[in-house]
Amino acid sequence: MKEIVKIRHPAVAALLSFISMGLGQLYNGHLRRAVVLYVFEILAIVMAAVSTLLLSSHGILIIYACALIFVGLRIFAVVDAFGGARRIGSAALQRYNRWYVYAVLIAYAVIAPMVVRTVALEPFNIPSGSMRPTLLVGDYLFVSKYAYGYSKYSLPWNIDLFSGRLFGSQPERGDVAVFKLPRDNKTDYIGRIVGLPGDRIQVLDGTLIVNDVPIERRQVENFTFSDVYGRSRSIAQFEEKLPNGVVHYTLDANFNGNFDNTDVYSVPEGHFFAMGDNRDNSLDSRASWGGGFIPAENLVGRAESIFYSTNGDATRFERIGKDIQ
């Protein structure tokens, strides 16, 4: 069979390695180098995923290290592919230099992150102040998709492939969870799970009551933040302890509005009751017109770790909900 020699274009090689690490090396005929780059890329992704399960800030530091390694490898792959193509000029086509090989590897570059976001971890950002002081506007966090199992809302574009949950498990009281708002089943929202199926939930004078027992609550130092106009504001802050021992902070502006004194909510089977930690500024299960009870199917995942923040006050690297237990 006659050997086919083709010119290797540096720009094409660089573009291929930018799309999928190592693909430009395959284009240049450098198989071993391509395999090494693919292996290191996969290891960086796996290490970043596993590190989110660590119970300390070390997990966040590992994620940053993996991100730096990933970016460094991608830059190296692009530069190496460009330089390799310039050096070799023309090269014989190898058995793996086929359009379908490139198509498979490009598909991998697109599908692999989607699979990770679907079954393992997905990044979310906080656009509102409903979870102050636990989460601030501008915080970016990882949500574990596997924590509560999978529903159609775990899938890209909420593809309606099945109903209910696969490999489902129940949230614990005190979990910070991402869910689809029941009013439209589309909007992502975040809140703290305070009521489980069968619970009786009520708020009286700003105090949360679970199954007719007021939770432990004590006022601590006020929480200070900047509002949307840049003005400094101070609001009463409380330390609360849920019946299972989870301790967290909440804010209460003492408006004495409808959210500070509610009827008794009886949580139905297969549903959960969520509240924002910013008690007077949260669209949660107390508002039947917006939130209401959260169906188990609407749970997207459990908030795990803050990994970045655009808010100058949010320089925290912690596992959400585990820092003050």
N, C-alpha and C positions, 0 to 999 in steps of 0.2 A: 504493500500500500504506500503510495507516495506521501512523503512528509509535507504537511502544509505549514508554511511559514507566514506569520502575520506580524504587522507592525504593532507594537505596544504603545499606545498613546498615554503619556503621563497624566493628562487631565482626566481621562477615563478611568485609569487605575486609581487615582486619588478619590474620584467621585464614588467608585464602587466601595472603597474601604470606608468612606464616610457613611454610606448607606448601611453597610454591614461589615463589621470589623473582620478583616482577613480576606474579604472578597477581592480586593485589589491585588493581594498577593497571589491568589489563585489565577487571576487574569494574567499576572506576570509569569506564571509557571512555578512559583515558590510554594509548593504544597506544604512542606514542613512548617514554614514560618506561618502560613495561614492557620494550620491546625493549632499551633502554640497560641496564637492570638485568640482563636475561638475558645480554647480551654480556659485561658486566663479571664476572658470576658464572662464565661459561665460561672467560674469560681467567685468572681467579684459580685455577681448578682446573687448567688447562693449565700455568700457571707453576709451581704447586706440584709437579706431576708431573715436569716437566722438571728442576726444581731438584734432585731427588733423584739425578740423574745427575752432578751436579758433584762434583769430587774434594776438596772442602774444606768447612769449616764454613759457608762462605757459602751453600751449598745449604740448610742447616738454617735459616739466618737468613731466606732467601727464603720458605721454607715458613711460618715464623712470621708474616712480613709478609703473605703471602697469606691465612693464617688470620684475621689481624686485619682485613684488607680484607673478607674474606667475611663475618665476623661483623658488621662495621660496616655493610656493604651490606644485610644481612638486617634489622638493627635499623632502618636508614633506610627500607627497603621497608615494614616493618610500620607504622612511625609515619606515613610518607607516605600509605599506603593508608588508614589510620584517619582522618587529617586530611582527606584528599581526599574521602572519603565524607561526612564531616560538612559540608564546604563545599558540595558540590554537591547534597546532599539527594536529589533525584531526577534521573534522567538517562535519555535515550532509549537503548534497546537498540541495540547495534551489531551488524554482521554476525558479528563474532567472539564475541559474548556468547551462546554456545551451550553446552549441557551437554557435548557431545563435545569441544569445545576445552579446557574445564576438565579433563575426564577425561584427555586426552592430556598436558597439562602436569603434572598431578598424577602420572601414570604416569612421566613424565620425571624428576620429583623423586625417585621411588622407584627407578627402574631405572638412572639414570645413575650414582649411587654404586656400585651393584652391579656395573655393567659395569667401572668403574674398578678395583674390588677384584678382579675376575675376570681382566682382561687386563693390568693395569698394576701397581698397587701395592695392598698390603693391610697395615694396621697389625697388629702383634702385640705382646703384652707378655710379659715374662719372669717366670714364677711361681716358678722354683726356681733353685738355685745351681749347676746343672750346667755352666754356661759361665763361671763366675768364672775369672779376673778380667776377661775380655773383656766379658761382659754380666752386670749385677748384677740381683738381684731388684728389680722395680719399673721396669726399663727398658722403654720403649716404642720400637719400631723399625718401619721400613718394610721390607717384603719385596717384591722385584721378581718379579712373576709371569711376566714374559716372559723372564727370564734363561735358563731351561732349557726353554722351550716350555711346552706345556699338556697336562695329562692330565685325567682325570675328577676328580682331586682339586683341580684348579684351579677347578672349577665350584662354585657355591653348593650346599650340602647334598650334595656329591660325587655329583651326578647321573650315572648310568652311561650316558652317551650314546655313548662310544667307548672303545676300549682303546689302550694305548700312549701315545705323545706326539706332538703336532702341533707342527711347527716346533722340534723338540727339539734341544738342544745339551748337551754334556757339561760337568758342573761341573769347575772347575779344582781342583787339590789346594790345600787351604788355605781354600777357600770356607766361609763359615758359612751353612749351609743349613737351611731349615725343611722337614720331611718328615712323612709319616704313619708312625707306628710300625708296622712289619710285623706285630706280634703281633695288632693289631686293625684296622689300616688306617683308623683313625678319629682317634686321638689325635695332635694336632700336637706335634712335638718339634723341637728345634734342636740341631745339632751341627756340628763342623768336619769337612769331607771330607778324610780323610788317605789313603784308599786308592781307587784307580781300578780298573776292570775289568782282570783279569790280574795285579794286584799281589799280593805276598806281604807280609802284615802280621803283626808280632809285637811284644810288649812284654816286655822282660827287665830286671829290676831297675828298673822305672819308665821305662826308655828306649824310645822308639818306634823300631822297626826296619822300614824300608821296602825290600823287595826285597833282604834280607840285609845292608843297610847301615844302621848306627845313624845317626839324624839328629843334627845338631849341637845341643848342649844345654849351657847353662851356668846356674848358680844366680845369682839376683840378689836384691835386697832382698826380705825377706818381705812377703807380702800381709796386711794387717790389715783386719778387718771385724767387724761386730757380728752375733752369732748371733741366733736367734729369741727368746732370753731377754734380749737387750740386752747380753750380755757380749762384751767385746772378745776377738777371737781372732786369732792370727798363724799363718800357714801358709807353708811353703817355696814359693817362686815361681821358675820357670825360664823362660829365654828359649830358644825352640826355632826352628830354621830347617829348613823342609821342603826336599826335594830341588829344587823349582822356585824356591827363594829366598824363599818367603813366611815371614815372621818373626812369631811371636806368643808370648804368655805363657801358661803353664800353672801349675797348682797341684798339688803332690804332698805328701800328708801322711805319706808313707813308712810306710804301713800294712803293706807287703809282703804284701798280700792276693792274691787270684786275679787281680785286674786288673793288678797290677804284674809278674806273670810268667804269660804265656799261651802257648798253643800257636800254631802258625803258621796264619794264616787266609789261604786262597787266594780272592781276590775273584772271583766268577763274572762272566761277561759279562753286561752289562745291570744290574749291581749296583755299589754303592759302600760303602765302609767309613767310618763316622763315629765320632768320639770327642768327648766333652766336654772342654773345657779344664780343668775341675776333675776331674782324672783319677781320684780316689778316690771321687767322688760324682757319678757319671753313669751313666744307663741308656743305653748305647750299643752299638755293634756287637760289643763284646767279650762282651756278655751275650746268648747265643742265646735265652734264655727271655724276653727283653724287647725287645731291639733286633734283633740279627743284621744281616745284609747288607741294605742299603737298595735295593730295586728302583727302577730309573729312573722307573717310573710313579708311585712314591710321593713323588717330589720335588715340593714345593709352590712353592718359590722361593728366591732368594738374599737373605740379610739384607744390607741396604744401609746404612741410616743410623739412628742413635739420634736421636729427635726430642724425647723428653721422658722424665723419670724422676721417680718418687716417692721414690727413694732419695736421701737427702741427700749420700751419697758419690758419686753418679753424676751429676756436673755436666759430663759430656763431650758435646761436639757434634761427632761425627766419623763418617766413613764406616767402617763395620765392616770390619776385616781389611785396611785400607789405611793405618792410621795409623803403623805402625812398620816398614813394609817398607823 
